[in-house]
Amino acid sequence: MSSPPLAPPGWSRWLVPPAALSVHLSIGQAYAWSVFKVPLQSALHLDGTQSALPFQLAIVMLGLSAAFGGTLVERNGPRWAMTVALICFSSGFLISALGAGTRQFWLIVLGYGFVGGIGLGIGYISPVSTLIKWFPDRPGMATGIAIMGFGGGALIASPWSAQMLQSFGTGHSGIALAFLVHGLSYAVFMTLGVLLVRVPRTAKPVESGPSAVEGVQVSARGAVRTPQFWLLWIVLCTNVTAGIGILEKAAPMITDFFSGTSTPVSAAAAAGFVALLSAANMAGRIGWSSTSDLIGRKNVYRVYLGVGALMYLLIALLGDSSKPLFVLCALVILSFYGGGFATVPAYLKDLFGTYQVGAIHGRLLTAWSTAGVLGPLIVNWIADRQAAAGKHGPALYGLSFGIMIGLLVVGFAANEFVRPVHARHHVPAPREAADAQRHQSA
């Protein structure tokens, strides 16, 4: 498992994205967590902040495991990483099933949040470096195809989970059975990626294309010492916080916004809204990341952060007056959210090269861990406090939306300061070439 097979002569590089998709579509179930929030709150007597804990911890562990495991992924290869992800992610669901069945919420937090979160992090970065090396000519598109799966996972998981809860019941035993089915099903599906993944035999997988190791090359250790890394950390953190704040509470949020109107939103429609957000998240990952290959990474992040702030402002001011406007603005925000994730590996490749881009990407995902706490905490904590004060409907979210707008403005400013990496951080070409040769020989 620690030494994935080299691609045989004539192997099509287009077989690698499906291997990545099998993993990312599975772990993308995390984005459907909001479907379980209300049933868990009812079955285990939790409030909104408590029911968000498994999701929040999972995102924290995603970033931490990606950061600390990034070097191991680079060293051991994508097959090893996908196997670790499969074991952890599936086991997390099985532990959560035990927790729901015995009404021990801490087991759900441990299983889905801690163990499953490790699977999220390792699985998320497992194909990124390999894809960039297979597609040095179109890195934004390549990573967008794979990371699209993570955004689209909820498109499958949301209606699937809702149907299981309808069939099994929304009590603790029904939730436990749904978790069990998830764990077993995803284990089978992720196995396809483990079996299919291959690494390129040379640094130039397409004869007419560029080499994967040409241009600036910076080590992971060197990258974290540059201002560019930390500016991108701020950019990613603010963009993710803004998106995840809506995504984690999507179903309850749209219900609250229109609860006092003549057209309230049903539970089924709210679940459909979650699926629509997942579709926008998924489309943004391939659409915006491919666009970044044409207009540049900095320009596309200007769109994510600047237009994203405008969308939040429109929801805050006019969201409850028009259901189509609310849905449209939320879809745009989630497309930017997904696009930000899919574009950042190519942004890192542009700045730091392919030398240790997987490890650098893993370290950058600590921004996601931070955002995974900030986004849900801001929205849920403020909504709980506003509800306790007797407020309802859109008034539950006005303050949190204002905070999101401020964060996006900060991210926009950070992106403007990104410049090429100074030559003192570059890895000498002979050393990089020697490392690449050693990896191929192994």
C-alpha positions in Angstrom: 0.0 0.0 0.0 2.9 2.4 0.7 4.2 2.1 -2.9 1.4 2.6 -5.5 2.0 1.0 -8.9 3.5 3.2 -11.6 1.3 3.8 -14.6 2.2 1.3 -17.4 3.1 2.7 -20.8 0.0 4.0 -22.6 -1.9 4.5 -19.3 -4.5 7.3 -19.7 -4.2 10.1 -17.2 -7.9 10.5 -17.4 -8.3 7.3 -15.3 -6.8 9.1 -12.3 -9.6 11.6 -11.6 -12.2 8.8 -11.2 -10.0 7.3 -8.5 -9.9 10.6 -6.7 -13.7 11.1 -7.2 -14.5 7.8 -5.5 -12.8 9.0 -2.4 -14.0 12.6 -2.5 -17.6 11.7 -3.3 -17.6 9.6 -0.2 -16.0 11.9 2.3 -18.1 14.8 0.9 -21.0 13.3 2.9 -19.8 15.8 5.6 -21.6 18.5 3.8 -24.9 16.7 4.4 -24.5 16.8 8.2 -27.3 19.4 8.6 -29.8 16.7 7.6 -29.0 14.9 10.9 -29.0 18.0 13.0 -32.7 18.2 13.8 -33.3 14.5 14.3 -30.3 14.4 16.7 -31.5 17.4 18.6 -34.9 15.7 19.1 -33.6 12.2 19.8 -30.8 13.2 22.2 -32.2 16.5 23.5 -29.4 18.7 22.1 -29.4 22.4 21.1 -28.2 23.7 17.7 -24.7 24.4 19.0 -24.3 20.9 20.5 -25.6 19.1 17.4 -22.9 21.0 15.3 -20.1 19.6 17.4 -19.5 16.3 15.4 -19.3 18.4 12.2 -17.1 21.1 13.7 -14.6 18.5 15.2 -14.6 16.6 11.9 -13.5 19.8 10.1 -10.9 20.6 12.8 -9.5 17.1 12.4 -9.6 17.4 8.6 -7.2 20.3 8.8 -5.0 18.9 11.5 -4.6 15.5 9.9 -4.0 17.0 6.5 -1.3 19.3 8.0 0.5 16.6 10.0 -0.1 13.8 7.5 0.7 15.8 4.4 4.4 14.8 4.5 3.4 11.1 5.0 1.1 11.3 2.0 3.9 12.7 -0.1 6.3 10.0 1.1 4.0 7.0 1.0 1.9 7.8 -2.0 -1.9 8.1 -2.8 -2.8 4.5 -2.4 -1.6 4.4 1.2 -3.4 7.7 1.9 -6.7 6.4 0.4 -6.5 3.3 2.4 -6.0 5.2 5.7 -8.9 7.5 4.7 -11.2 4.5 4.0 -10.5 2.9 7.4 -10.9 6.0 9.4 -13.9 7.5 7.6 -15.9 4.2 7.6 -15.0 3.4 11.2 -16.2 6.9 12.3 -19.6 6.1 11.0 -19.6 2.7 12.8 -18.6 4.3 16.1 -21.3 6.9 15.6 -23.9 4.2 15.0 -23.0 2.7 18.3 -23.3 6.1 20.0 -26.7 6.8 18.5 -27.9 3.4 19.3 -26.9 3.7 23.0 -27.8 7.4 23.2 -24.2 8.3 24.0 -23.6 11.6 22.1 -19.9 11.6 23.0 -19.4 8.5 20.9 -20.9 10.3 17.9 -18.6 13.2 18.5 -15.6 10.8 18.8 -16.6 8.7 15.8 -17.8 11.2 13.3 -15.8 14.1 14.5 -12.4 12.7 15.6 -11.9 9.3 13.8 -14.0 10.2 10.8 -12.3 13.7 10.7 -8.9 12.1 10.3 -10.3 10.1 7.3 -11.6 13.4 5.9 -8.2 15.1 6.1 -6.1 12.2 4.7 -8.6 11.4 2.0 -9.0 15.0 1.0 -5.3 15.5 0.2 -4.6 12.0 -1.0 -5.0 12.6 -4.8 -4.0 16.3 -5.0 -0.3 16.1 -5.5 -0.7 13.1 -7.9 -3.3 15.0 -10.0 -1.1 18.1 -10.3 1.8 15.9 -11.5 -0.5 14.2 -14.1 -1.9 17.5 -15.3 0.9 20.1 -15.1 -0.7 21.9 -18.1 -4.2 22.2 -16.5 -3.7 22.0 -12.7 -6.9 24.1 -11.8 -9.1 21.8 -13.9 -7.5 18.6 -12.7 -7.8 19.4 -9.0 -11.3 20.9 -9.7 -12.5 17.5 -11.1 -11.4 15.6 -8.0 -12.3 18.2 -5.4 -15.7 18.6 -7.1 -16.5 15.2 -5.7 -16.1 16.5 -2.1 -18.5 19.3 -2.8 -20.9 17.0 -4.6 -20.9 14.3 -2.0 -23.9 15.8 -0.2 -25.8 15.9 -3.5 -26.0 12.1 -3.1 -25.8 11.9 0.7 -28.5 14.5 1.5 -31.5 12.9 -0.1 -30.1 9.4 0.6 -29.8 10.3 4.3 -33.2 11.9 4.4 -34.8 8.8 2.8 -33.1 6.5 5.3 -34.3 8.6 8.2 -37.8 8.5 6.7 -37.6 4.7 6.4 -35.8 3.9 9.6 -37.3 6.6 11.7 -35.8 9.7 13.3 -35.4 8.2 16.7 -32.0 7.2 18.1 -32.3 3.6 16.7 -33.2 4.9 13.2 -30.2 7.4 13.2 -27.9 4.5 14.3 -29.0 2.3 11.4 -28.5 5.2 9.0 -25.0 5.7 10.3 -24.3 2.0 9.9 -25.4 1.8 6.3 -23.3 4.9 5.5 -20.2 3.4 7.0 -20.5 0.1 5.1 -21.5 1.6 1.8 -18.7 4.2 1.8 -16.1 1.5 2.6 -17.0 -0.4 -0.6 -17.1 2.7 -2.8 -13.7 4.1 -1.6 -12.1 0.8 -2.3 -12.5 1.6 -6.0 -10.1 4.5 -5.6 -7.6 2.5 -3.7 -7.5 -0.1 -6.6 -7.5 2.4 -9.5 -5.0 5.1 -8.5 -1.6 5.2 -10.3 1.3 7.6 -10.3 3.1 8.9 -13.5 6.3 7.3 -14.5 8.0 10.6 -15.5 7.8 14.3 -14.6 6.4 14.9 -18.1 3.3 12.7 -18.5 2.3 14.4 -21.7 5.1 14.7 -24.3 3.8 17.9 -25.7 3.0 19.4 -22.3 5.1 21.1 -19.6 7.2 19.2 -17.0 5.7 18.9 -13.5 8.9 20.0 -11.9 9.8 23.0 -14.0 9.8 26.5 -12.6 9.9 27.6 -8.9 10.1 24.8 -6.4 9.7 25.4 -2.6 9.8 22.8 0.2 6.9 22.5 2.7 9.2 23.7 5.5 10.3 26.7 3.4 6.7 27.5 2.3 5.4 28.1 5.9 8.2 30.7 6.4 6.9 32.8 3.6 4.3 35.6 3.8 2.6 34.2 0.8 1.6 31.0 2.7 0.0 33.0 5.5 -1.8 35.4 3.2 -3.3 32.4 1.4 -4.1 30.9 4.9 -6.2 34.1 5.6 -7.8 34.0 2.2 -8.9 30.4 2.5 -10.0 30.8 6.1 -12.3 33.7 5.4 -13.7 32.2 2.3 -14.5 28.9 4.0 -15.9 30.6 7.1 -18.4 32.5 5.0 -19.5 29.4 3.1 -19.5 26.9 5.9 -21.6 29.2 8.0 -24.5 28.7 5.6 -23.8 25.1 4.7 -23.7 23.7 8.2 -27.1 25.2 9.2 -28.6 25.3 5.7 -31.8 23.3 6.4 -32.8 25.1 9.7 -31.7 28.5 8.2 -34.0 28.5 5.2 -36.8 27.2 7.4 -36.3 30.1 9.9 -36.1 32.8 7.2 -39.5 32.0 5.8 -41.3 30.6 8.9 -43.3 33.8 9.3 -44.3 34.1 5.6 -47.2 32.7 3.7 -44.9 30.2 2.0 -43.0 28.4 4.8 -40.4 25.8 3.9 -41.1 22.2 4.6 -38.5 19.6 5.9 -38.4 18.0 2.5 -37.9 21.3 0.8 -35.2 22.2 3.2 -33.4 18.9 2.5 -33.7 19.8 -1.2 -32.1 23.2 -0.5 -29.2 21.4 1.0 -28.9 19.2 -2.1 -29.0 22.4 -4.3 -26.2 24.0 -2.2 -24.2 20.8 -2.7 -24.8 21.1 -6.5 -23.6 24.7 -6.5 -20.6 23.7 -4.3 -19.7 20.9 -6.8 -20.2 23.0 -9.9 -18.1 25.8 -8.5 -15.2 23.5 -7.9 -14.9 22.5 -11.5 -16.2 25.7 -13.1 -14.3 28.3 -11.1 -11.1 26.3 -10.9 -11.1 25.7 -14.6 -11.7 29.5 -15.1 -8.7 30.2 -12.9 -6.5 28.4 -15.6 -7.7 31.2 -17.9 -7.9 34.4 -15.8 -5.4 33.6 -13.0 -5.7 32.5 -9.4 -5.6 36.0 -7.9 -8.4 37.3 -10.2 -10.7 34.4 -9.4 -10.2 34.9 -5.7 -11.2 38.6 -6.1 -14.5 37.3 -7.5 -15.0 34.8 -4.6 -14.3 37.3 -1.9 -15.7 40.5 -3.4 -18.9 39.2 -4.9 -19.4 36.9 -2.0 -19.5 39.8 0.4 -22.2 41.4 -1.9 -24.3 38.2 -1.8 -24.2 38.1 2.0 -25.3 41.8 2.0 -28.3 41.0 -0.3 -29.4 38.1 1.9 -29.2 40.2 5.0 -31.2 43.1 3.6 -33.7 41.4 1.2 -33.4 37.6 1.8 -36.8 37.1 3.6 -38.6 39.2 0.9 -37.9 36.8 -1.9 -37.3 33.0 -1.7 -35.7 32.9 -5.2 -33.3 35.7 -4.2 -32.3 34.0 -1.0 -31.7 30.7 -2.8 -29.8 32.3 -5.6 -27.4 34.3 -3.3 -26.8 31.2 -1.2 -26.0 29.2 -4.3 -23.5 31.8 -5.5 -21.8 31.9 -2.1 -21.5 28.1 -2.1 -20.1 28.0 -5.6 -17.4 30.4 -4.5 -16.9 28.3 -1.4 -16.3 25.2 -3.5 -14.3 27.1 -6.1 -12.0 28.4 -3.4 -11.1 24.9 -2.3 -10.5 23.6 -5.8 -8.4 26.6 -6.9 -6.1 26.7 -3.9 -3.9 23.7 -4.9 -3.2 25.3 -8.2 -2.6 28.7 -6.5 0.0 26.8 -4.3 1.5 25.2 -7.3 1.9 28.6 -9.0 3.6 30.0 -6.0 5.6 27.0 -4.6 5.8 24.5 -7.4 5.1 20.8 -7.3 8.0 19.7 -5.2 6.0 19.2 -2.0 2.7 20.7 -3.0 0.7 18.0 -1.2 2.4 18.7 2.1 2.0 22.4 1.7 -1.6 22.0 0.8 -2.1 19.9 3.9 -0.6 22.6 6.1 -2.8 25.2 4.5 -5.9 23.2 5.4 -5.4 24.2 9.0 -7.3 27.3 7.8 -10.2 25.0 7.1 -10.0 23.7 10.7 -10.2 27.2 12.0 -13.1 28.0 9.7 -14.8 24.8 10.6 -15.1 26.1 14.2 -15.6 29.8 13.4 -18.4 29.5 10.7 -20.8 27.2 12.6 -20.0 28.8 16.0 -20.7 32.3 14.7 -24.0 31.3 13.1 -25.2 28.8 15.7 -24.1 30.7 18.9 -25.6 34.0 17.7 -28.8 32.3 16.5 -29.2 30.5 19.9 -28.6 33.8 21.8 -31.1 35.7 19.6 -33.7 33.0 20.0 -33.2 33.2 23.8 -33.8 36.9 23.6 -37.2 36.3 21.9 -36.2 37.0 18.3 -37.1 34.8 15.3 -36.9 34.4 11.6 -34.2 36.5 9.8 -33.4 38.4 13.0 -31.6 35.3 14.2 -28.9 35.7 11.5 -28.5 39.5 10.9 -25.5 39.9 13.2 -23.7 36.8 12.0 -24.1 37.8 8.3 -22.5 41.2 9.1 -19.6 39.4 10.6 -19.2 37.2 7.5 -19.2 40.3 5.3 -16.3 41.8 7.4 -14.3 38.5 7.1 -14.7 38.4 3.3 -13.4 42.0 3.1 -10.3 40.9 5.2 -9.7 38.0 2.8 -10.0 40.2 -0.2 -7.3 42.5 1.2 -5.0 39.6 2.0 -5.3 38.3 -1.6 -4.2 41.7 -2.9 -0.9 41.4 -1.0 0.1 38.0 -2.6 3.3 38.3 -4.6 5.8 35.8 -6.1 7.9 33.9 -3.6 11.4 35.3 -3.0 14.3 33.3 -4.5 15.9 32.7 -1.1 13.0 30.2 -0.4 13.5 28.2 -3.7 14.8 24.6 -3.6 17.9 24.2 -5.7 17.0 22.4 -9.0 19.5 19.5 -8.6 18.2 18.6 -5.2 14.6 18.6 -6.4 15.5 16.5 -9.4 17.3 14.0 -7.2 14.4 13.7 -4.9 12.0 13.2 -7.8 14.3 10.5 -9.2 14.6 8.8 -5.9 10.8 8.7 -5.6 10.4 7.2 -9.1 13.1 4.6 -8.4 11.3 3.6 -5.1 
